[in-house]
Amino acid sequence: MSDDTGSNPNTLGQDSQATPAEGQNRRDLLKAAVVGSAAVAAVAGAATAGLALTGKNPVNPLNRIFSVTEFSPGAPCAICTTGTNPDNFVDETTFNGNQSMFLWIRFLNVPAGSYTIDVSPTIQPSTASSCPTSTPFQYQSPHNAVTQWELPAGNRACHPAKLSDLPSGTSTDALPASFTLASTEDLLVQVHLQFCASTKQTYTVTGSLNQGATVIMSCSNEITIS
């Protein structure tokens, strides 16, 4: 039977015809490969640690799509609901069927570029007389139901304590809200809506930051109608 030493792992790097100099060269190459791999790993680790120390989270469509129901001020995406008192915005997740509410969607440290912010399920127009459970909310009024802000990049909560904490925003009648940024900024959207379906239950609303048809970031919040 023939002996195929090329398939034997114990013969790796050995050659009965190789000269001592060639053997030394192979060992040098293997050492260089190990050192190079360690250097790449060290650089990658340092870069990751640097981002963690600075608190900067670059927008990445591959790893910024997630769904959560509670947010720290530093979460890159946040969505929440409050009452409509402009002097005292308080987090609320439960509303009766007759209350209107503010839905807030906030994204931190968004780089320069063109974006839209939208929600799902789709919000029905205020003129809808009733809504199916698949789209249970409608805009509270036909005009200026959506207000949007471009704010200095920072570490802000999902919503302000009161409306006067914000500069003047830009109002539109419906989502999506469109933004064109020349530099990194925070984006905030307020939507005035109300319940319009007949089934009182808990519904999930998802806010998303988009570039064209690509979802860059998304997050979700539950709203209970009692």
N, C-alpha and C positions, 0 to 999 in steps of 0.2 A: 504494500500500500504506500502511495506517495505521501510525503509530509509537506502540507501547505502551511508554511510558517507565516504567510501573509495574513491568515485569518486568526492567528493565535495572539491574543492581547498581550501575552507575556513577551512577545518578540518586538513590540512596538518600539521604534527608535533604534533597533539593532539591525545591523547589516554585516554579514560575514565578510563582505568585500570592501566595507568602508574603511578608510584610513583613520588613524587617530585624530588627525586635524578635522576630518569631516564629522566625526563623532562629537568633537568639542563644539563645532559650529551648530550642530543640531541641539545640543544641550543649551547653548547660548540663546538660540531662537525660542526654545521652550520657556526659558527663564524670562525673556523679554515679553512673551505673550502673557505670562502670569502677572508680571509687574504692570503691563498695560491695562489688563482687565481690572486690577486693583485700583489703578488711577482713575479709570472711568467711573467705577463705583463710588470712589471718594468724591469726585466732582459732582455726580448726581446727588449724593447724599447732602453735600454742602449746599447745593441749589435748593433742594427741598427744605432744608433747615432754614435757609435764608428767607424763603417765602413764609415759613411758619413764624419766624421772628418778626417780620415786617407786617404780618397780617394781611398781605396782599394775596388775592385770589384771582388769577387771570381767568377771564371768561374762556371756557373751553367747551365746545359743543359735545365733546365725548364724555365729560364727567361732571357736567353741571345740571343734568336733568334729574330731579329728585322730587319726592313728595313727602312733605312733613306737615304736622298740624300745630307745632309750637316752635317759636323762633326766638333766638337771642338777637340782640341788636346787630351783631356782626354777621348773621346769616346772609349770604349773598342774595337770596330770594326770600321774600316774606309776603304773606297774604293774610288779612285779618278783617274783622268787621267791628264796627262801633255803632253807638247811637248817633243821632244827628245834631246834638247840641254843640254848636261851634265853639262854645267856651269851655267844654269839658268832654273830650273824646275818651270814652271808657271802653275797654275791650268787652265785647258781648258776643256770644255765640248762639244765644237762644232768643227768639223773637216770636211775638204772637202774629197771627196771620194778617193783622191790620197795620203793623208797624212798618215804616220805611227804615232803611239802614244805609250806612256808608260801608262800601267794600273798598279796602285799600290794597294796592299791589305796589311793592317796593323792591327795587334792585340796586345793589351797591356796586360802586366802582366799575361802571360800564365803560369800556374803551370807546374812543372816537369811532363813529360809523353811523349807519342808518338802521333804525330798529322800529318795531311795533310791539305794543303790549296788548294782549287780548286775554279773554277768559273763556272757559268752557264749564258748563254748557252755555250756549249762546243766550244772551239776554234778550228777551222779547221787547218789542217797542211798547211804549206806554199806552198806546191805543188798543192793545190786545185786550179783549174782554175776558179771556180765560187762557190758561197755559197748561200744557201737558206736564206730567211729572218729569219728563226728560229735559224740559227747559222751564223750570218752575219760577223764574224771576223775570221781572220786567223793569225797564227804566222808570223812575218815579215821575219824570216829566218828559215832554217831547223835546225840550230844548235845554242845552247846558247841563245835562245829567252827568257828564264826565269832565273832570278837571285834572290837568296834568302839570307836573313840575319837573324842571331840570335843576338839580341842586348840586352844590359843591360836594365832591366825593368825601365821604366820611363814614361814620359808624352810627347811623341813625336807626331808630326803632321803626316798626312797621307803620306807625301813624304818629302825628304830633299830639301833644297834650291838648292843644287848642288851635283853631284855625289861624289865629293871629301870629302863631309861631312861624308861619310860612310866608314867603313873599307871594305876590299875586301870581296866580297860575293861568293857564290857557284852557278855556272851556270849549267843549264840543258836545254834539248831541248824542254820540254813541261810540262804542269801541269798534275797531282797534284805535288806540292812541299812537300817533306817529312821532318819532324823534329823529333828529339829525344832530349828532354831537361832534364838535370840533376837538374835544378833549375828554378825558375821563371824568364822568359825573355820576351822581346817583339819580335814579328815575323814580318818580312817585306818581301814582294815579289814584284818584278817588272817584268812585262810581256810586251815584245815588240810585238805589233800587228798592223794590218791594216785592213781596211774594204774590204770585198770581195763580198758583195751581190750587187744586182742591184737596190734595192729600197732604196732611201735616205730618212731617217726618224729618229726619236728618238728611241733608243734601250736601254733596261735596262740590266745591267750586275750585277750579284750578286756574291759576294765573300763569301766563307764559311770556317770556321775552323772546322775540323772534327776529331773525334776519332773513327776509324773504320767506321761503317756505321752511326754513330750518329753525327748530326750537333750540335756543341757546340755553335757557334755564326755565324751570317751571317748579311750582310748589302749590300745595293744596290746603284748603281749610274747610272744616265742616260747619254748616249752618243748620241749626235745629229750629223748626217751626212748630210751636206748641199750640 
